[in-house]
């Protein structure tokens, strides 16, 4: 950790770890032996404006999910992408949709593409990528999510857009108020579909899909896990999809760019151990602006308590949880992204979909409820080639979580 502390950026390859196990499966469940792949950006037949934005972004090559999803999406195949967090899924679905809109000369008006995401944080993050890679091409998108005023979002929709990115609840609100029409949607994406089902969004998703009547709808489904509930939904709403599995998704596995550490402690010395970890990682050093961290707690009350404890110890931080207003949550994330603040304390509301560049440390202050939550929490670091550390503070009461954590560690050959 001290090595990373010295210079977090020296350990950034800007390239995700390559997974050796890749499966392409057709709609009948048969493995495909031959399939297209774009191993370089030049091979992808995107419009010049999209290619220019890709070059500007400075990525050395497409991530694995992009290499295999882009050719299928460009040919109009429905796609199921099963890949780990932080693997480049957002551009895997945005760029083919943008290319199609530009190629067809579709003007802003009623939306022609729709992206659904489980949380407002993820929706906002996808919107940021859409602006970054769509602005030069003239692509207009609107981000619709709850916890924020409807007025500005409704006005944006009235002005005309190419696409909508949002959470199922707020999209339904606009549908019921006749403030958005989805009959023209020809590109549909469900991102983190497993999380949407976990959060009980299935009835709302179904209401939205009924309104998408375009017979030429092209659908892409992205999920980190592949449970029965997701398979059922995918079989209903996708036509002859091709499934891309990056890595063995039947077993939970952490990103290989993350060094996972278990730190035994007691309730009495937990905060002391945490402060040592923050010091070693450079997050506790105000002069080291590059080191950032997210600490996960199991309850909202514990988040607020730990925030107060850390601030008393001279470590500035903010708390993010479900009782915080959208403005507070966005402000805290904005401060972390800009480097004005180096640390946030959060519940599992921040465990999925949040992508903050330069997070070098994740701490499980409280043990996660299950192994899946552990994988998602630690996935906030080690993104896009940036090396990271994940430290779990384990007391004698956390035996229930320890077995799953150790299994995940073994799968990535952790000490």
C-alpha positions in Angstrom: 0.0 0.0 0.0 2.9 2.4 0.8 4.1 1.8 -2.8 0.8 2.9 -4.2 0.7 5.8 -1.8 3.9 7.2 -3.3 2.4 7.6 -6.7 -1.1 6.1 -7.4 -0.9 7.0 -11.1 2.4 5.2 -11.7 0.4 2.0 -11.3 -2.2 2.8 -13.9 -2.0 0.9 -17.2 -5.3 2.4 -18.4 -6.2 -1.1 -19.5 -8.4 -3.6 -17.7 -6.9 -7.0 -16.7 -7.5 -9.4 -19.6 -9.7 -12.4 -18.6 -8.6 -15.7 -20.2 -12.1 -17.3 -20.1 -14.4 -15.9 -22.7 -17.6 -17.6 -23.9 -19.9 -16.7 -26.8 -23.2 -18.5 -26.5 -26.0 -18.4 -29.1 -29.8 -18.3 -28.3 -30.0 -22.1 -28.3 -27.3 -22.3 -25.6 -24.6 -23.5 -28.0 -21.0 -22.3 -27.7 -19.9 -20.3 -30.8 -16.4 -21.1 -32.1 -16.3 -18.3 -34.6 -17.3 -14.7 -33.9 -16.3 -11.2 -34.8 -14.0 -9.1 -32.6 -12.6 -5.6 -32.7 -9.2 -5.8 -31.0 -8.4 -2.1 -31.9 -10.4 1.1 -32.1 -9.5 1.4 -35.8 -11.3 -1.9 -36.5 -14.6 -0.6 -35.2 -16.5 1.1 -38.0 -17.7 4.1 -35.9 -18.3 7.5 -37.4 -15.4 9.9 -37.5 -16.7 12.1 -34.6 -16.9 9.0 -32.3 -13.5 7.8 -33.4 -12.1 11.3 -32.6 -13.6 11.2 -29.1 -12.1 7.7 -28.5 -8.7 8.9 -29.5 -9.0 11.9 -27.2 -9.9 9.7 -24.3 -6.5 8.0 -24.5 -7.5 4.4 -24.0 -4.9 2.0 -25.5 -7.5 -0.5 -26.8 -11.1 -1.5 -26.3 -11.8 -3.5 -23.1 -12.8 -7.1 -23.6 -16.6 -6.6 -23.3 -16.3 -3.8 -25.9 -14.2 -6.0 -28.3 -16.9 -8.6 -28.4 -20.1 -6.6 -27.9 -19.4 -3.9 -30.5 -19.4 -6.1 -33.6 -22.6 -7.8 -32.5 -24.4 -4.6 -31.7 -23.3 -3.0 -35.0 -24.9 -5.9 -36.8 -28.1 -5.5 -34.8 -27.9 -8.7 -32.7 -29.5 -8.6 -29.3 -26.7 -9.0 -26.7 -26.4 -10.2 -23.2 -23.2 -9.0 -21.7 -22.2 -10.8 -18.4 -19.0 -9.1 -17.2 -17.5 -7.8 -14.0 -17.9 -4.3 -12.7 -15.4 -1.7 -14.1 -15.0 -3.5 -17.3 -16.1 -0.8 -19.8 -19.7 -1.8 -20.3 -21.0 1.8 -20.6 -19.2 2.5 -23.9 -20.0 -1.1 -25.0 -23.7 0.0 -25.4 -23.5 3.7 -25.9 -21.2 3.9 -29.0 -23.1 1.5 -31.2 -26.3 3.3 -30.4 -24.7 6.7 -31.2 -23.3 5.4 -34.5 -26.8 4.1 -35.5 -28.5 7.4 -34.7 -25.8 9.4 -36.7 -25.9 6.9 -39.6 -29.7 7.1 -39.8 -29.7 10.9 -39.5 -32.2 10.8 -36.6 -32.9 14.2 -35.2 -33.6 15.1 -31.5 -37.3 14.7 -30.6 -39.0 11.7 -29.1 -36.2 9.4 -27.8 -34.8 6.7 -30.0 -32.7 5.0 -27.4 -33.3 4.3 -23.7 -30.9 3.2 -21.0 -32.3 1.9 -17.7 -30.1 1.7 -14.6 -30.9 0.7 -11.0 -29.6 3.8 -9.2 -29.5 7.5 -9.7 -25.7 7.5 -9.2 -25.3 5.0 -12.1 -27.7 6.9 -14.3 -25.8 10.1 -13.7 -22.5 8.3 -14.5 -23.8 6.9 -17.8 -25.1 10.4 -18.7 -21.6 11.8 -18.1 -20.1 9.3 -20.5 -22.9 10.0 -23.0 -22.1 13.7 -22.9 -18.4 13.1 -23.1 -18.7 10.8 -26.2 -21.8 12.3 -27.8 -21.3 16.1 -27.6 -19.0 16.3 -30.7 -21.5 14.2 -32.6 -24.5 16.4 -31.6 -26.2 13.6 -29.6 -28.6 15.0 -27.0 -29.5 12.9 -23.9 -31.6 13.5 -20.8 -31.0 11.9 -17.4 -34.2 11.1 -15.5 -34.0 10.0 -11.9 -35.9 10.5 -8.6 -34.7 12.6 -5.7 -34.3 15.6 -8.0 -36.9 18.1 -9.3 -38.9 16.9 -12.2 -39.1 20.3 -13.8 -35.7 20.6 -15.4 -35.8 17.0 -16.6 -39.3 17.5 -18.1 -38.1 20.7 -19.9 -35.2 18.8 -21.3 -37.5 16.1 -22.7 -39.8 18.8 -24.2 -36.8 20.4 -26.0 -36.2 17.1 -27.8 -33.6 14.4 -27.2 -32.0 11.4 -29.0 -32.0 9.3 -25.9 -33.1 9.0 -22.3 -30.9 7.5 -19.5 -32.7 6.9 -16.2 -34.1 4.9 -13.3 -37.3 2.9 -13.9 -39.3 4.8 -11.2 -38.7 8.3 -12.7 -39.1 7.1 -16.3 -42.5 5.6 -15.3 -43.5 8.9 -13.7 -42.9 10.7 -17.0 -44.7 8.0 -19.0 -47.8 8.3 -16.7 -47.7 12.1 -17.0 -47.5 11.8 -20.9 -44.3 13.8 -20.7 -42.3 11.3 -22.7 -43.2 8.9 -25.5 -41.2 5.8 -26.1 -42.8 4.3 -29.2 -39.8 5.2 -31.4 -37.2 3.6 -29.1 -35.1 1.3 -31.3 -32.1 0.9 -29.0 -32.9 -0.4 -25.5 -30.3 -1.1 -22.8 -30.8 -2.6 -19.3 -27.6 -1.9 -17.3 -27.0 -3.9 -14.1 -30.2 -5.8 -14.7 -29.5 -8.1 -11.8 -29.4 -5.2 -9.4 -32.7 -3.8 -10.9 -34.5 -7.1 -10.1 -32.9 -7.2 -6.6 -34.4 -3.7 -6.0 -37.9 -4.8 -7.0 -38.0 -2.8 -10.3 -39.4 -5.7 -12.4 -43.1 -4.4 -12.5 -41.9 -0.9 -13.5 -39.5 -2.3 -16.2 -42.5 -4.3 -17.6 -44.7 -1.1 -17.7 -41.9 0.7 -19.6 -41.3 -2.1 -22.1 -45.0 -2.3 -23.0 -44.7 1.3 -24.3 -41.8 0.5 -26.6 -43.7 -0.6 -29.7 -41.0 -0.3 -32.3 -40.9 -3.7 -34.1 -37.2 -3.2 -34.9 -36.2 -2.7 -31.3 -32.6 -3.8 -30.6 -31.9 -4.7 -27.0 -28.7 -5.1 -24.9 -28.7 -6.5 -21.4 -25.7 -6.1 -19.1 -25.4 -7.9 -15.8 -22.5 -8.8 -13.4 -24.3 -12.1 -12.4 -26.5 -14.5 -14.2 -29.2 -15.8 -11.8 -32.4 -17.6 -12.9 -34.5 -14.4 -12.5 -32.3 -12.6 -15.0 -32.4 -15.5 -17.5 -36.2 -15.5 -17.3 -36.4 -11.7 -18.0 -33.9 -12.0 -20.8 -35.7 -14.8 -22.5 -38.9 -12.7 -22.5 -37.5 -9.5 -23.8 -34.6 -10.4 -26.1 -34.8 -11.9 -29.6 -32.3 -14.7 -30.3 -29.6 -13.0 -28.2 -26.0 -13.8 -28.2 -24.4 -14.0 -24.8 -20.9 -12.8 -24.0 -19.4 -14.1 -20.8 -16.2 -12.4 -19.8 -14.5 -14.7 -17.1 -16.3 -17.4 -15.2 -19.5 -15.7 -14.1 -20.8 -18.8 -12.4 -18.4 -18.0 -9.6 -17.9 -14.7 -7.9 -14.5 -13.3 -8.6 -12.8 -10.0 -7.8 -10.9 -7.8 -10.3 -7.3 -8.9 -10.5 -6.0 -5.3 -10.3 -7.2 -5.2 -6.7 -5.0 -6.4 -3.8 -7.4 -7.8 -1.2 -6.3 -7.8 2.5 -8.1 -9.1 5.6 -7.2 -7.0 8.7 -8.3 -8.7 12.0 -9.5 -6.3 14.7 -11.8 -5.9 17.7 -14.7 -3.5 18.2 -12.5 -1.6 20.6 -9.6 -1.0 18.2 -11.5 -0.9 14.8 -11.2 2.9 14.4 -7.5 2.8 15.3 -6.8 0.0 12.7 -8.8 2.1 10.1 -6.7 5.2 10.7 -3.6 3.1 10.3 -4.9 1.8 6.9 -5.7 5.4 5.8 -2.3 6.5 6.8 -0.5 3.7 5.0 -2.5 4.3 1.8 -1.9 8.0 1.8 -5.6 8.8 2.1 -5.0 10.3 5.5 -2.3 12.6 4.1 -3.9 15.9 3.0 -0.9 16.7 0.8 -1.4 13.5 -1.2 -4.3 14.7 -3.5 -4.1 11.5 -5.7 -5.1 9.0 -3.0 -8.9 8.5 -2.6 -10.9 6.0 -0.7 -14.5 4.7 -0.1 -15.3 3.1 3.3 -18.4 0.9 3.4 -20.6 0.5 6.5 -23.6 -1.7 6.9 -26.1 0.9 8.2 -26.9 4.6 7.7 -26.4 5.2 11.4 -22.9 3.7 11.3 -22.1 5.8 8.3 -23.0 9.0 10.1 -21.2 7.9 13.3 -18.0 7.0 11.4 -18.0 10.2 9.5 -18.1 12.1 12.8 -15.4 9.9 14.3 -13.1 10.5 11.3 -13.7 14.2 11.2 -12.8 14.4 14.9 -9.6 12.5 14.1 -8.8 15.2 11.5 -9.8 13.3 8.4 -12.3 15.3 6.3 -15.0 13.1 4.7 -18.7 12.9 3.7 -21.3 10.3 4.1 -23.6 8.8 1.4 -26.7 6.7 2.1 -30.3 6.5 1.3 -31.5 9.1 3.7 -29.2 11.8 2.2 -30.8 14.1 -0.4 -29.8 13.8 -4.0 -28.0 17.1 -3.9 -26.0 16.1 -0.9 -25.0 12.8 -2.5 -24.1 14.4 -5.8 -22.1 17.1 -4.0 -20.1 14.5 -2.0 -19.3 12.5 -5.1 -18.4 15.6 -7.0 -15.9 16.6 -4.2 -14.4 13.1 -4.3 -14.1 13.2 -8.1 -12.4 16.6 -8.1 -10.1 15.7 -5.2 -11.4 18.4 -3.0 -12.3 15.5 -0.6 -10.4 12.3 -0.4 -12.8 10.0 1.4 -16.5 9.1 1.5 -18.2 6.8 4.0 -21.1 4.9 2.3 -23.7 2.1 2.6 -24.1 -0.3 -0.2 -26.0 2.4 -2.1 -22.5 3.3 -3.4 -21.4 -0.3 -4.0 -22.6 -0.5 -7.6 -22.3 1.8 -10.6 -20.2 4.5 -8.9 -17.0 5.2 -11.0 -14.7 7.7 -9.4 -11.4 8.0 -11.1 -8.4 7.4 -8.8 -10.0 5.6 -5.9 -7.0 3.6 -4.7 -8.6 2.1 -1.6 -11.8 0.5 -0.5 -12.3 -0.4 3.1 -15.0 -2.7 4.4 -15.5 -1.2 7.8 -18.4 -3.5 8.4 -18.4 -6.9 6.7 -20.7 -7.1 3.6 -24.0 -8.9 3.9 -23.0 -11.5 1.2 -20.2 -12.4 -1.1 -21.8 -10.6 -4.1 -21.9 -7.3 -2.2 -18.2 -7.8 -1.3 -17.3 -8.2 -5.0 -19.3 -5.0 -5.9 -17.9 -3.0 -3.0 -14.2 -3.8 -3.8 -15.0 -3.1 -7.5 -15.0 0.6 -6.8 -11.2 0.5 -7.0 -9.0 -1.2 -9.5 -11.0 0.3 -12.4 -9.8 0.8 -16.0 -6.2 -0.4 -15.2 -5.8 1.6 -12.0 -4.3 -0.6 -9.2 -6.2 -0.6 -6.0 -6.4 -2.1 -2.5 -9.4 -3.5 -0.7 -9.1 -3.9 3.1 -11.7 -5.8 5.2 -11.8 -5.1 8.9 -12.9 -8.4 10.4 -13.9 -9.0 14.0 -14.8 -12.3 15.6 -18.5 -11.5 14.9 -17.9 -11.5 11.1 -17.3 -15.2 10.5 -20.5 -15.4 8.4 -18.8 -13.1 5.8 -15.3 -14.5 6.0 -15.8 -17.7 4.1 -17.1 -15.9 1.0 -14.4 -13.3 1.1 -11.7 -15.9 1.3 -13.2 -17.8 -1.7 -13.1 -14.6 -3.8 -9.5 -14.0 -2.8 -8.5 -17.6 -3.7 -10.0 -17.2 -7.2 -7.7 -14.3 -7.9 -4.7 -15.9 -6.3 -4.5 -13.5 -3.4 -2.2 -14.1 -0.5 
